[in-house]
Amino acid sequence: MNIALVTYQDKGAYDSQTVETEDERLLIFLQAKGLNIELVIWNDRQINWENYQLAILKSPWDYFDLINDFHTWLNHLEEKKVKLLNPIDIVRWNTDKQYLKEVENAELAITPCVFVSKDTQINLKDFFSIFNTDRLIVKPCVSGGAKNTFSITANNVEVINKELHRLIQKENFIVQPFLKEIIENGEWSFIFFNGVYSHSLIKKAKAGDFRVQPAHGGSIHAQNPNEEMIATVSEYVKVFAKNCLYARVDGTFVNNKFLLMELELIEPFLFLNTDPQNYDRYYNALKELI
C-alpha cells in the first residue's frame, strides 16, 4: 500500500520556537514500522493521486487560505477512490466553524457564539451586552492559526468594526465572548487516536498576547486529567469523530464545566513529543483503520 502523509508548501508561516516539528519524526517512525509512506504536498500539481491507496492528513496548514482548491482536491480523492484519514465527509464538515451549531444541538457544551453571515452589517459593540462581557473574540468561520482573529475591547472596537466591515464582505465570521479562563488557566487540548484517549496538554499564551498557538509564542504543558474529564471530552469524539485516526478537542473549563472551542479533525498539531508512547498509539490506531 502506498501512503501519502499530506502536508503543505511550507513558507515558514507556522514556525515555532516553543515546540518541535513532528512531521519528519512521525514519517521516520512510520517508515521504520514498515509502511510505504512519504510526505506529499496536497496541492502539488505534479502528484498523481491514483498512485496512492491511502492519504493521511497531517499538516495542510494553508487549506483555509485555498478553501475552494481544498474542496476540489477532496472531490478528486473521492473520485479516484483514495481513502482519506480522516474521512472525507468529516473533513468537509470540519472546514467551517458553523459545525459548532450541530455540536450544540447534540447537547454538548460549546463556547457561546453568534455567526455573522457575509455582507451583514453589524456593530461589535452590541455583542458586549449580548454576551455580558467586556472582551470579545472574532474570527472567520473558515480559518486557522489565528488568521484574522481579533481580541476586542471598548478601546479598539471602533477600529475593529471598520476592519470587520471590510473582511465580512468576503466571508462569514463567528463572534464569541473572550473567556478569561484561557489567560488564567490556559486552553486544554485532548488528543484521541481512533476514538481512544491518548494524551492532553494545556496551551498558554505568552505574556501580553491572547493567542495560545505555538507559532505565536504560546507554550505547552503536559497534563494528567482525571477520568471524569476524559469521559466528558470523549463524548465529542464519539458523536462527531467516528472512524477518525486523530481528533483534537480544544476548550477550557468554566466553573468546572468543559466548553468546546474547536473540534480539530483536519490538520491539528498533535503534540506527539509530550509522551514517547504517543507515536505508538498513533501507529496502532492507524493499523486498525487500514
Backbone hydrogen bonds in HBPLUS format (Angstrom, degrees):
<---DONOR---> <-ACCEPTOR-->    atom                        ^
c    i                          cat <-CA-CA->   ^        H-A-AA   ^      H-
h    n   atom  resd res      DA  || num        DHA   H-A  angle D-A-AA Bond
n    s   type  num  typ     dist DA aas  dist angle  dist       angle   num
A0053-GLN N   A0002-ASN O   3.03 MM  51  5.67 148.4  2.13 141.8 150.0     1
A0054-LEU N   A0002-ASN O   3.38 MM  52  6.63 154.1  2.45 160.5 160.4     2
A0003-ILE N   A0036-ASN O   2.92 MM  33  6.07 158.0  1.97 163.0 164.4     3
A0038-GLU N   A0003-ILE O   3.13 MM  35  6.61 146.9  2.24 152.6 160.1     4
A0004-ALA N   A0054-LEU O   2.90 MM  50  6.38 158.1  1.95 150.6 157.1     5
A0056-ILE N   A0004-ALA O   2.75 MM  52  6.10 167.9  1.76 173.0 177.2     6
A0005-LEU N   A0038-GLU O   2.82 MM  33  5.77 173.8  1.82 148.0 149.4     7
A0040-VAL N   A0005-LEU O   3.00 MM  35  5.89 156.5  2.06 137.8 139.5     8
A0006-VAL N   A0056-ILE O   2.73 MM  50  5.76 159.3  1.77 150.9 157.8     9
A0058-LYS N   A0006-VAL O   2.97 MM  52  5.35 143.1  2.11 139.0 144.2    10
A0059-SER N   A0006-VAL O   2.92 MM  53  6.35 162.1  1.95 149.3 154.5    11
A0007-THR N   A0040-VAL O   2.88 MM  33  5.94 161.4  1.92 145.1 148.8    12
A0042-TRP N   A0007-THR O   3.14 MM  35  6.13 166.2  2.15 152.9 148.6    13
A0015-ASP N   A0012-GLY O   3.42 MM   3  5.27 169.2  2.43 106.9 105.6    14
A0026-LEU N   A0022-GLU O   2.90 MM   4  5.92 157.7  1.95 147.2 153.6    15
A0027-LEU N   A0023-ASP O   2.88 MM   4  6.10 161.4  1.92 152.2 157.8    16
A0028-ILE N   A0024-GLU O   2.97 MM   4  6.19 168.0  1.98 153.9 156.0    17
A0029-PHE N   A0025-ARG O   2.99 MM   4  6.12 155.9  2.05 143.7 150.8    18
A0030-LEU N   A0026-LEU O   2.91 MM   4  6.16 162.8  1.94 156.1 159.7    19
A0031-GLN N   A0027-LEU O   2.90 MM   4  6.11 156.8  1.96 152.1 159.1    20
A0032-ALA N   A0028-ILE O   2.95 MM   4  6.10 150.6  2.04 143.4 151.2    21
A0033-LYS N   A0030-LEU O   3.12 MM   3  5.02 136.8  2.31  93.3 105.6    22
A0035-LEU N   A0030-LEU O   3.25 MM   5  5.86 159.4  2.29 153.3 148.0    23
A0034-GLY N   A0031-GLN O   2.93 MM   3  5.18 158.0  1.98 108.9 114.6    24
A0044-ASP N   A0041-ILE O   3.17 MM   3  5.43 165.0  2.20 120.4 118.9    25
A0047-ILE N   A0044-ASP O   3.15 MM   3  5.77 168.7  2.16 119.9 123.4    26
A0051-ASN N   A0048-ASN O   3.01 MM   3  5.88 166.9  2.03 123.1 127.3    27
A0052-TYR N   A0049-TRP O   3.16 MM   3  5.55 167.1  2.18 111.8 115.4    28
A0083-LYS N   A0053-GLN O   3.29 MM  30  6.28 149.3  2.39 139.6 134.7    29
A0055-ALA N   A0083-LYS O   2.83 MM  28  6.21 154.7  1.89 162.5 171.1    30
A0085-LEU N   A0055-ALA O   2.93 MM  30  6.38 153.2  2.00 159.5 167.1    31
A0057-LEU N   A0085-LEU O   2.83 MM  28  6.19 161.4  1.86 157.8 164.3    32
A0063-TYR N   A0060-PRO O   3.14 MM   3  5.83 161.9  2.18 130.0 129.5    33
A0065-ASP N   A0062-ASP O   3.00 MM   3  5.38 141.7  2.15 110.4 121.5    34
A0066-LEU N   A0063-TYR O   3.04 MM   3  5.10 139.6  2.21  98.5 110.5    35
A0069-ASP N   A0066-LEU O   3.03 MM   3  5.38 113.0  2.50 107.5 123.0    36
A0070-PHE N   A0066-LEU O   2.85 MM   4  6.08 151.6  1.93 154.0 163.4    37
A0071-HIS N   A0067-ILE O   2.99 MM   4  6.24 157.6  2.04 148.6 153.0    38
A0072-THR N   A0068-ASN O   3.00 MM   4  6.25 152.9  2.08 143.9 151.8    39
A0073-TRP N   A0069-ASP O   2.88 MM   4  6.13 150.9  1.97 145.4 153.3    40
A0074-LEU N   A0070-PHE O   2.93 MM   4  6.26 156.6  1.99 149.1 155.2    41
A0075-ASN N   A0071-HIS O   2.97 MM   4  6.22 157.3  2.02 145.9 151.9    42
A0076-HIS N   A0072-THR O   2.92 MM   4  6.19 147.1  2.03 142.2 151.8    43
A0077-LEU N   A0073-TRP O   2.95 MM   4  6.30 160.2  1.99 155.8 159.6    44
A0078-GLU N   A0074-LEU O   3.05 MM   4  6.29 157.4  2.10 146.7 153.1    45
A0079-GLU N   A0075-ASN O   2.90 MM   4  6.17 156.7  1.95 148.7 154.9    46
A0080-LYS N   A0076-HIS O   2.96 MM   4  6.18 153.6  2.03 150.5 157.6    47
A0082-VAL N   A0077-LEU O   2.93 MM   5  5.10 168.8  1.94 150.1 151.0    48
A0081-LYS N   A0078-GLU O   3.11 MM   3  4.96 155.2  2.18  98.5 105.7    49
A0090-ILE N   A0087-PRO O   3.11 MM   3  5.48 121.3  2.47 106.2 120.1    50
A0091-VAL N   A0087-PRO O   2.97 MM   4  6.25 156.8  2.02 155.2 162.8    51
A0092-ARG N   A0088-ILE O   2.92 MM   4  6.16 165.5  1.94 156.7 159.7    52
A0093-TRP N   A0089-ASP O   3.15 MM   4  6.29 163.2  2.18 140.0 144.5    53
A0094-ASN N   A0090-ILE O   2.96 MM   4  6.10 145.9  2.08 144.0 153.2    54
A0095-THR N   A0092-ARG O   3.25 MM   3  5.51 160.1  2.29 107.4 113.3    55
A0099-TYR N   A0096-ASP O   3.06 MM   3  6.27 156.2  2.12 132.4 135.0    56
A0097-LYS N   A0141-CYS O   2.78 MM  44  4.80 168.5  1.79 135.9 139.9    57
A0100-LEU N   A0097-LYS O   3.04 MM   3  5.90 170.5  2.05 121.3 124.3    58
A0101-LYS N   A0098-GLN O   3.09 MM   3  5.73 157.0  2.14 114.8 120.0    59
A0102-GLU N   A0099-TYR O   2.94 MM   3  5.38 122.8  2.28 108.1 121.4    60
A0103-VAL N   A0099-TYR O   3.16 MM   4  6.61 153.2  2.24 148.3 156.3    61
A0104-GLU N   A0100-LEU O   2.95 MM   4  6.18 162.5  1.98 149.5 153.3    62
A0105-ASN N   A0101-LYS O   2.90 MM   4  6.14 153.2  1.98 144.8 153.0    63
A0106-ALA N   A0102-GLU O   3.01 MM   4  6.22 128.1  2.29 137.4 150.0    64
A0106-ALA N   A0103-VAL O   3.11 MM   3  5.14 136.4  2.31  95.5 107.8    65
A0108-LEU N   A0103-VAL O   3.32 MM   5  5.82 156.1  2.38 149.0 151.3    66
A0107-GLU N   A0104-GLU O   2.88 MM   3  5.14 150.4  1.97 114.4 117.4    67
A0260-LEU N   A0109-ALA O   3.15 MM 151  6.24 171.8  2.16 123.4 125.8    68
A0111-THR N   A0260-LEU O   2.84 MM 149  5.76 147.7  1.95 162.7 152.0    69
A0114-VAL N   A0175-VAL O   2.90 MM  61  5.23 148.1  2.01 146.7 156.4    70
A0175-VAL N   A0114-VAL O   2.84 MM  61  5.23 165.0  1.86 154.9 160.1    71
A0116-VAL N   A0173-PHE O   2.76 MM  57  5.15 174.3  1.76 152.2 154.2    72
A0173-PHE N   A0116-VAL O   2.93 MM  57  5.15 164.4  1.95 151.0 155.5    73
A0120-THR N   A0117-SER O   3.07 MM   3  5.68 148.7  2.17 142.1 141.9    74
A0119-ASP N   A0168-ILE O   2.80 MM  49  5.63 159.4  1.85 135.1 141.9    75
A0126-ASP N   A0123-ASN O   3.00 MM   3  5.88 151.9  2.08 125.7 130.9    76
A0127-PHE N   A0124-LEU O   3.01 MM   3  5.51 144.2  2.14 112.5 121.8    77
A0128-PHE N   A0125-LYS O   3.23 MM   3  5.72 154.0  2.30 111.1 118.0    78
A0130-ILE N   A0126-ASP O   3.19 MM   4  6.44 155.9  2.25 141.9 149.2    79
A0131-PHE N   A0127-PHE O   3.05 MM   4  5.95 163.2  2.08 140.5 143.1    80
A0132-ASN N   A0128-PHE O   2.93 MM   4  5.58 108.5  2.46 121.7 138.6    81
A0133-THR N   A0128-PHE O   2.92 MM   5  5.13 156.5  1.98 145.3 152.9    82
A0178-PHE N   A0135-ARG O   2.96 MM  43  5.41 172.3  1.96 132.0 129.5    83
A0136-LEU N   A0152-ILE O   2.86 MM  16  4.93 155.1  1.92 138.6 147.1    84
A0152-ILE N   A0136-LEU O   2.86 MM  16  4.93 165.3  1.88 138.0 142.5    85
A0137-ILE N   A0176-GLN O   2.79 MM  39  5.20 158.6  1.83 154.7 156.5    86
A0176-GLN N   A0137-ILE O   2.88 MM  39  5.20 158.7  1.92 157.1 162.6    87
A0138-VAL N   A0150-PHE O   3.01 MM  12  5.24 154.9  2.07 145.0 152.4    88
A0150-PHE N   A0138-VAL O   2.85 MM  12  5.24 160.2  1.88 152.2 159.0    89
A0139-LYS N   A0174-ILE O   3.13 MM  35  5.59 156.7  2.18 151.4 158.6    90
A0174-ILE N   A0139-LYS O   2.84 MM  35  5.59 159.2  1.88 165.6 171.7    91
A0141-CYS N   A0172-ASN O   2.98 MM  31  5.65 161.3  2.02 132.5 131.6    92
A0147-LYS N   A0144-GLY O   3.13 MM   3  5.80 155.9  2.19 119.0 125.1    93
A0156-ASN N   A0153-THR O   3.19 MM   3  5.68 141.3  2.35 109.0 117.6    94
A0157-VAL N   A0153-THR O   3.02 MM   4  5.80 122.6  2.36 154.1 168.8    95
A0160-ILE N   A0156-ASN O   3.02 MM   4  6.27 168.1  2.03 162.6 165.9    96
A0161-ASN N   A0157-VAL O   2.83 MM   4  5.89 149.8  1.93 144.2 152.9    97
A0162-LYS N   A0158-GLU O   3.29 MM   4  6.54 157.3  2.34 143.3 147.0    98
A0163-GLU N   A0159-VAL O   3.16 MM   4  6.49 158.6  2.20 145.3 151.4    99
A0164-LEU N   A0160-ILE O   2.70 MM   4  5.84 163.1  1.73 156.8 161.4   100
A0165-HIS N   A0161-ASN O   2.95 MM   4  6.12 154.6  2.01 146.7 153.2   101
A0166-ARG N   A0163-GLU O   3.16 MM   3  5.30 129.6  2.42  97.4 110.3   102
A0167-LEU N   A0163-GLU O   3.02 MM   4  6.35 163.0  2.05 151.2 155.7   103
A0168-ILE N   A0164-LEU O   2.77 MM   4  5.71 163.1  1.80 159.3 162.3   104
A0169-GLN N   A0166-ARG O   3.42 MM   3  5.80 159.3  2.47 105.8 111.7   105
A0170-LYS N   A0167-LEU O   3.00 MM   3  5.80 165.2  2.02 121.2 126.0   106
A0182-ILE N   A0179-LEU O   2.95 MM   3  5.77 159.7  2.00 123.4 128.4   107
A0183-ILE N   A0180-LYS O   3.10 MM   3  5.51 125.3  2.41 106.7 118.4   108
A0184-GLU N   A0180-LYS O   2.96 MM   4  6.24 167.2  1.98 153.4 157.7   109
A0185-ASN N   A0181-GLU O   2.70 MM   4  5.32 160.9  1.73 137.1 143.9   110
A0186-GLY N   A0181-GLU O   3.16 MM   5  6.54 130.2  2.42 140.0 149.4   111
A0186-GLY N   A0182-ILE O   2.92 MM   4  4.31 126.6  2.21 102.9 117.1   112
A0187-GLU N   A0203-LYS O   2.87 MM  16  5.11 162.8  1.90 151.1 152.0   113
A0203-LYS N   A0187-GLU O   2.76 MM  16  5.11 165.7  1.78 147.0 150.5   114
A0188-TRP N   A0251-GLY O   2.75 MM  63  5.34 143.6  1.88 170.7 175.1   115
A0251-GLY N   A0188-TRP O   3.04 MM  63  5.34 155.2  2.10 141.6 147.7   116
A0189-SER N   A0201-LEU O   2.88 MM  12  5.45 150.7  1.97 161.6 163.2   117
A0201-LEU N   A0189-SER O   3.00 MM  12  5.45 146.8  2.12 145.9 156.1   118
A0190-PHE N   A0249-VAL O   2.96 MM  59  5.07 157.9  2.01 134.8 141.7   119
A0249-VAL N   A0190-PHE O   2.82 MM  59  5.07 164.6  1.84 149.5 152.4   120
A0191-ILE N   A0199-HIS O   2.84 MM   8  5.46 175.3  1.84 175.5 174.5   121
A0198-SER N   A0191-ILE O   2.85 MM   7  5.69 161.1  1.89 160.0 156.0   122
A0192-PHE N   A0247-ALA O   2.84 MM  55  5.15 159.7  1.88 155.2 160.8   123
A0247-ALA N   A0192-PHE O   2.96 MM  55  5.15 132.3  2.19 147.6 148.3   124
A0193-PHE N   A0196-VAL O   2.89 MM   3  5.28 156.1  1.95 150.7 148.9   125
A0196-VAL N   A0193-PHE O   3.04 MM   3  5.28 166.2  2.06 112.8 116.3   126
A0194-ASN N   A0244-CYS O   3.16 MM  50  5.33 123.8  2.49 138.6 151.6   127
A0194-ASN N   A0245-LEU O   2.95 MM  51  4.64 137.9  2.13 103.4 115.9   128
A0223-GLN N   A0200-SER O   3.09 MM  23  5.56 161.5  2.13 132.3 128.8   129
A0202-ILE N   A0221-HIS O   2.86 MM  19  5.13 155.4  1.92 135.4 142.5   130
A0221-HIS N   A0202-ILE O   2.86 MM  19  5.13 136.0  2.06 141.4 154.5   131
A0204-LYS N   A0219-SER O   2.87 MM  15  5.26 160.6  1.90 148.6 155.1   132
A0219-SER N   A0204-LYS O   2.81 MM  15  5.26 155.1  1.87 152.0 157.2   133
A0209-ASP N   A0206-LYS O   3.05 MM   3  5.62 158.0  2.10 144.4 143.1   134
A0216-HIS N   A0213-GLN O   2.85 MM   3  5.43 153.6  1.91 117.6 126.3   135
A0218-GLY N   A0213-GLN O   3.13 MM   5  5.12 158.0  2.18 128.8 123.3   136
A0217-GLY N   A0214-PRO O   2.95 MM   3  4.95 159.1  1.99 112.5 112.4   137
A0230-ILE N   A0226-ASN O   3.16 MM   4  6.51 164.1  2.19 155.3 159.5   138
A0231-ALA N   A0227-GLU O   2.89 MM   4  6.04 159.7  1.93 149.3 155.1   139
A0232-THR N   A0228-GLU O   3.02 MM   4  6.20 156.6  2.07 146.6 152.3   140
A0233-VAL N   A0229-MET O   3.09 MM   4  6.35 167.9  2.11 154.4 156.7   141
A0234-SER N   A0230-ILE O   2.84 MM   4  5.91 147.9  1.95 147.1 156.9   142
A0235-GLU N   A0232-THR O   3.37 MM   3  5.81 147.4  2.49 105.1 112.7   143
A0236-TYR N   A0233-VAL O   3.16 MM   3  5.85 140.2  2.33 117.1 124.6   144
A0237-VAL N   A0234-SER O   3.06 MM   3  5.20 119.1  2.45 100.0 114.8   145
A0238-LYS N   A0234-SER O   2.92 MM   4  6.20 162.6  1.95 159.4 164.6   146
A0239-VAL N   A0235-GLU O   3.16 MM   4  6.26 157.7  2.21 146.5 150.8   147
A0240-PHE N   A0236-TYR O   3.03 MM   4  5.98 162.3  2.06 144.0 149.7   148
A0241-ALA N   A0237-VAL O   2.86 MM   4  4.71 146.0  1.98 134.9 135.7   149
A0248-ARG N   A0264-GLU O   3.04 MM  16  4.97 160.7  2.08 142.3 147.4   150
A0264-GLU N   A0248-ARG O   2.78 MM  16  4.97 156.8  1.83 168.7 161.6   151
A0250-ASP N   A0262-GLU O   2.90 MM  12  5.20 167.0  1.92 177.5 173.2   152
A0261-MET N   A0250-ASP O   2.73 MM  11  5.51 173.2  1.73 145.3 144.2   153
A0262-GLU N   A0250-ASP O   3.20 MM  12  5.20 158.1  2.25 126.8 132.4   154
A0252-THR N   A0259-LEU O   3.17 MM   7  5.59 150.9  2.26 144.4 149.9   155
A0259-LEU N   A0252-THR O   2.85 MM   7  5.59 163.0  1.88 164.4 169.1   156
A0254-VAL N   A0257-LYS O   2.84 MM   3  5.17 162.0  1.87 147.2 143.8   157
A0257-LYS N   A0254-VAL O   3.01 MM   3  5.17 155.9  2.07 105.9 113.6   158
A0274-THR N   A0271-PHE O   3.24 MM   3  5.95 170.4  2.25 119.9 122.0   159
A0278-ASN N   A0275-ASP O   2.95 MM   3  5.54 165.8  1.97 123.4 128.1   160
A0281-ARG N   A0277-GLN O   2.99 MM   4  6.28 157.2  2.04 154.3 161.3   161
A0282-TYR N   A0278-ASN O   2.94 MM   4  6.17 156.5  2.00 148.9 154.9   162
A0283-TYR N   A0279-TYR O   2.96 MM   4  6.21 164.2  1.99 148.7 152.8   163
A0284-ASN N   A0280-ASP O   2.84 MM   4  6.02 164.5  1.86 154.0 158.0   164
A0285-ALA N   A0281-ARG O   3.05 MM   4  6.17 155.8  2.11 144.0 150.3   165
A0286-LEU N   A0282-TYR O   2.95 MM   4  6.21 154.2  2.02 147.9 155.7   166
A0287-LYS N   A0283-TYR O   2.93 MM   4  6.24 157.8  1.98 153.3 158.6   167
A0288-GLU N   A0284-ASN O   3.24 MM   4  6.47 146.8  2.35 139.0 146.9   168
A0289-LEU N   A0286-LEU O   3.00 MM   3  5.21 141.8  2.15 103.9 115.2   169
